[in-house]
């Protein structure tokens, strides 16, 4: 069961990461539909509470660097490196949060591992 939970987490994180990595590219093409860094920060803020301007700036930089690293990978390596990159970005985002926000962040991630949390409930 642990491997199934890990697989579900990987799938959820992969979807979130691909959304962010492709976001800037999709918006330039005018197709929309993907979350840009500001939207990701807004969603994070809904989960963990109000973020300071400094936190938002740092997190936005984490998201931008992560997306850039993903774009620079050869396409055949993206799938194998994606999980590692997403975990590192998650650690960096979590490090920017306060202790209370980290607790909520951890709860959010636990919900994702269990099948999508609030997003699933709404759909």
C-alpha positions as CSV (number, residue, x, y, z in Angstrom):
1,X,0.0,0.0,0.0
2,X,2.9,2.3,0.7
3,X,4.0,2.0,-2.9
4,X,0.5,2.8,-4.1
5,X,0.4,5.9,-1.9
6,X,3.8,6.9,-3.2
7,X,2.6,6.4,-6.8
8,X,-0.4,8.5,-6.2
9,X,1.7,11.2,-4.7
10,X,4.1,11.1,-7.6
11,X,1.1,11.4,-10.0
12,X,-0.4,14.3,-8.1
13,X,2.9,16.2,-7.9
14,X,3.7,15.4,-11.5
15,X,0.5,17.1,-12.6
16,X,1.2,20.1,-10.4
17,X,4.7,20.4,-11.6
18,X,3.9,20.0,-15.3
19,X,1.2,22.6,-14.8
20,X,3.7,25.1,-13.4
21,X,6.5,24.2,-15.8
22,X,4.3,24.7,-18.8
23,X,2.5,27.7,-17.4
24,X,4.7,30.5,-18.7
25,X,5.0,28.8,-22.1
26,X,1.2,28.3,-22.4
27,X,0.5,31.9,-21.4
28,X,2.8,33.2,-24.1
29,X,0.9,31.1,-26.6
30,X,-2.3,32.6,-25.3
31,X,-4.0,29.3,-24.6
32,X,-4.2,29.8,-20.8
33,X,-5.7,27.1,-18.6
34,X,-2.4,26.6,-16.7
35,X,-1.5,28.0,-13.3
36,X,1.2,30.7,-13.4
37,X,3.5,31.3,-10.4
38,X,1.1,33.9,-9.0
39,X,-1.8,31.5,-9.2
40,X,0.3,28.8,-7.5
41,X,1.2,31.2,-4.7
42,X,-2.5,32.1,-4.3
43,X,-3.4,28.5,-4.0
44,X,-0.6,27.9,-1.5
45,X,-1.8,30.9,0.5
46,X,-5.3,29.5,0.6
47,X,-3.9,26.3,2.1
48,X,-1.4,27.7,4.6
49,X,-2.6,31.3,5.3
50,X,-1.4,34.7,4.5
51,X,2.1,34.9,3.1
52,X,4.3,38.0,3.5
53,X,5.5,39.9,0.5
54,X,9.0,38.5,1.2
55,X,7.7,34.9,1.4
56,X,5.8,35.4,-1.9
57,X,8.9,36.7,-3.6
58,X,11.1,33.8,-2.4
59,X,8.4,31.2,-3.4
60,X,7.9,32.8,-6.8
61,X,11.7,32.5,-7.3
62,X,11.6,28.8,-6.3
63,X,8.8,28.1,-8.8
64,X,10.6,30.1,-11.6
65,X,13.9,28.3,-11.0
66,X,12.2,24.9,-10.9
67,X,10.3,25.5,-14.1
68,X,13.5,26.8,-15.8
69,X,15.4,23.7,-14.8
70,X,12.6,21.5,-16.1
71,X,12.5,23.4,-19.4
72,X,16.3,23.0,-19.8
73,X,16.2,19.2,-19.4
74,X,16.1,17.1,-22.5
75,X,12.5,15.8,-22.9
76,X,13.6,12.2,-22.5
77,X,15.0,13.0,-19.0
78,X,12.1,15.1,-17.7
79,X,10.1,12.1,-16.5
80,X,12.9,10.5,-14.5
81,X,14.2,13.8,-13.0
82,X,10.8,15.3,-12.4
83,X,10.0,13.8,-9.0
84,X,13.4,14.7,-7.6
85,X,13.0,18.3,-8.8
86,X,9.5,18.6,-7.4
87,X,10.6,17.3,-4.0
88,X,13.5,19.8,-3.9
89,X,11.1,22.7,-4.9
90,X,8.7,21.5,-2.2
91,X,11.5,21.5,0.4
92,X,12.5,25.0,-0.6
93,X,9.0,26.3,-0.4
94,X,8.4,24.7,3.0
95,X,11.6,26.3,4.3
96,X,10.2,29.7,3.5
97,X,7.1,29.1,5.6
98,X,6.6,29.7,9.3
99,X,6.2,26.8,11.7
100,X,2.4,27.1,11.6
101,X,2.3,27.4,7.8
102,X,4.6,24.4,7.5
103,X,2.1,22.4,9.6
104,X,-0.7,23.4,7.2
105,X,1.6,22.7,4.2
106,X,2.3,19.2,5.5
107,X,-1.5,18.7,5.9
108,X,-2.0,19.8,2.3
109,X,0.6,17.5,1.0
110,X,-0.9,14.6,3.0
111,X,-4.3,15.3,1.4
112,X,-2.6,15.2,-2.0
113,X,-1.1,11.9,-1.2
114,X,-4.6,10.7,-0.2
115,X,-6.1,11.6,-3.6
116,X,-6.4,15.3,-4.2
117,X,-7.9,16.8,-1.1
118,X,-10.2,19.8,-1.6
119,X,-9.8,19.8,-5.4
120,X,-11.2,16.3,-5.6
121,X,-14.1,17.2,-3.3
122,X,-15.1,20.2,-5.5
123,X,-15.1,18.2,-8.8
